[in-house]
């Protein structure tokens, strides 16, 4: 396991180019958090490194509050994202993170 994988699984790290450059080009789930380390955005990607740089350079006003991130490497990005949403909703009165526009768990029948 690389340094970034260990850090990402245990705690949030600063959302900056230096830390993002350590993230491997692998599939997984991303959690973005504000200064209080409250998750504001969940996402998944077949390339975590590329997606994190896209999010870092995003002009979305909601994402301007992001100060930290963590990752979970998972080749099944859809399954990983669903699990992250279910866990988040379980701990947050069935709500989704404030910067997410859709709830993928609602598509499950």
HUURHU-V338286 format. One record per residue. N is the residue number from 1. RES is the residue in one letter. PHI is phi in radians with two decimals (* if undefined). PSI is psi in whole degrees, 0 to 359 (999 if undefined). OMEGA is omega in whole degrees, 0 to 359 (* if undefined). Layout:
n->N res->RES phi->PHI psi->PSI omega->OMEGA
n->N res->RES phi->PHI psi->PSI omega->OMEGA
This chain:
n->1 res->X phi->* psi->135 omega->180
n->2 res->X phi->-1.40 psi->167 omega->180
n->3 res->X phi->-0.99 psi->315 omega->184
n->4 res->X phi->-1.18 psi->325 omega->179
n->5 res->X phi->-1.12 psi->316 omega->180
n->6 res->X phi->-1.10 psi->313 omega->180
n->7 res->X phi->-1.09 psi->312 omega->184
n->8 res->X phi->-1.06 psi->326 omega->181
n->9 res->X phi->-1.35 psi->336 omega->186
n->10 res->X phi->-1.71 psi->321 omega->185
n->11 res->X phi->-2.77 psi->171 omega->178
n->12 res->X phi->-1.34 psi->149 omega->174
n->13 res->X phi->-2.18 psi->162 omega->182
n->14 res->X phi->-1.03 psi->136 omega->180
n->15 res->X phi->-1.51 psi->84 omega->182
n->16 res->X phi->-2.50 psi->163 omega->184
n->17 res->X phi->-1.00 psi->323 omega->181
n->18 res->X phi->-1.08 psi->313 omega->180
n->19 res->X phi->-1.26 psi->321 omega->179
n->20 res->X phi->-1.11 psi->324 omega->181
n->21 res->X phi->-1.11 psi->341 omega->178
n->22 res->X phi->-1.45 psi->347 omega->182
n->23 res->X phi->-1.31 psi->131 omega->181
n->24 res->X phi->-1.24 psi->161 omega->177
n->25 res->X phi->-1.50 psi->70 omega->181
n->26 res->X phi->-2.31 psi->168 omega->181
n->27 res->X phi->-1.41 psi->149 omega->177
n->28 res->X phi->2.98 psi->194 omega->184
n->29 res->X phi->-2.01 psi->145 omega->181
n->30 res->X phi->-2.10 psi->135 omega->169
n->31 res->X phi->-2.06 psi->129 omega->175
n->32 res->X phi->-1.94 psi->140 omega->184
n->33 res->X phi->-2.33 psi->156 omega->178
n->34 res->X phi->-1.50 psi->188 omega->184
n->35 res->X phi->-1.06 psi->332 omega->178
n->36 res->X phi->-1.49 psi->3 omega->183
n->37 res->X phi->1.16 psi->28 omega->172
n->38 res->X phi->-1.50 psi->129 omega->180
n->39 res->X phi->-1.16 psi->128 omega->179
n->40 res->X phi->-1.99 psi->346 omega->184
n->41 res->X phi->-2.72 psi->136 omega->174
n->42 res->X phi->-2.13 psi->141 omega->180
n->43 res->X phi->-2.71 psi->167 omega->173
n->44 res->X phi->-2.43 psi->161 omega->183
n->45 res->X phi->-2.81 psi->150 omega->173
n->46 res->X phi->-1.29 psi->348 omega->178
n->47 res->X phi->-2.42 psi->94 omega->184
n->48 res->X phi->-1.02 psi->317 omega->181
n->49 res->X phi->-1.04 psi->309 omega->181
n->50 res->X phi->-1.06 psi->314 omega->183
n->51 res->X phi->-1.15 psi->321 omega->178
n->52 res->X phi->-1.10 psi->319 omega->177
n->53 res->X phi->-1.15 psi->324 omega->176
n->54 res->X phi->-1.08 psi->316 omega->180
n->55 res->X phi->-1.17 psi->321 omega->178
n->56 res->X phi->-1.05 psi->323 omega->183
n->57 res->X phi->-1.66 psi->11 omega->181
n->58 res->X phi->-1.22 psi->146 omega->176
n->59 res->X phi->-1.68 psi->6 omega->179
n->60 res->X phi->-1.10 psi->119 omega->182
n->61 res->X phi->-1.02 psi->328 omega->181
n->62 res->X phi->-1.12 psi->325 omega->182
n->63 res->X phi->-1.39 psi->354 omega->179
n->64 res->X phi->-1.18 psi->344 omega->179
n->65 res->X phi->-1.48 psi->353 omega->185
n->66 res->X phi->-1.22 psi->128 omega->178
n->67 res->X phi->-2.15 psi->341 omega->185
n->68 res->X phi->-2.43 psi->159 omega->174
n->69 res->X phi->-2.54 psi->162 omega->168
n->70 res->X phi->-2.60 psi->158 omega->183
n->71 res->X phi->-2.23 psi->159 omega->170
n->72 res->X phi->-2.33 psi->114 omega->180
n->73 res->X phi->-1.28 psi->126 omega->182
n->74 res->X phi->-2.72 psi->115 omega->181
n->75 res->X phi->-1.11 psi->337 omega->177
n->76 res->X phi->-1.68 psi->85 omega->187
n->77 res->X phi->-1.12 psi->325 omega->180
n->78 res->X phi->-1.15 psi->313 omega->178
n->79 res->X phi->-1.09 psi->317 omega->180
n->80 res->X phi->-1.10 psi->319 omega->180
n->81 res->X phi->-1.18 psi->318 omega->177
n->82 res->X phi->-1.05 psi->316 omega->179
n->83 res->X phi->-1.06 psi->317 omega->179
n->84 res->X phi->-1.09 psi->318 omega->179
n->85 res->X phi->-1.15 psi->315 omega->179
n->86 res->X phi->-1.03 psi->316 omega->179
n->87 res->X phi->-1.11 psi->316 omega->180
n->88 res->X phi->-1.07 psi->311 omega->183
n->89 res->X phi->-1.10 psi->323 omega->179
n->90 res->X phi->-1.07 psi->326 omega->182
n->91 res->X phi->-1.67 psi->359 omega->186
n->92 res->X phi->-2.39 psi->47 omega->175
n->93 res->X phi->0.89 psi->40 omega->177
n->94 res->X phi->1.13 psi->18 omega->178
n->95 res->X phi->-1.66 psi->160 omega->176
n->96 res->X phi->-1.79 psi->162 omega->179
n->97 res->X phi->-0.99 psi->145 omega->190
n->98 res->X phi->-1.09 psi->337 omega->180
n->99 res->X phi->-1.66 psi->359 omega->177
n->100 res->X phi->-1.48 psi->136 omega->182
n->101 res->X phi->-1.64 psi->343 omega->182
n->102 res->X phi->-2.48 psi->157 omega->179
n->103 res->X phi->-1.98 psi->103 omega->183
n->104 res->X phi->-1.14 psi->342 omega->180
n->105 res->X phi->-1.26 psi->342 omega->180
n->106 res->X phi->-1.29 psi->344 omega->180
n->107 res->X phi->-1.48 psi->351 omega->182
n->108 res->X phi->-1.39 psi->132 omega->180
n->109 res->X phi->-1.92 psi->999 omega->*
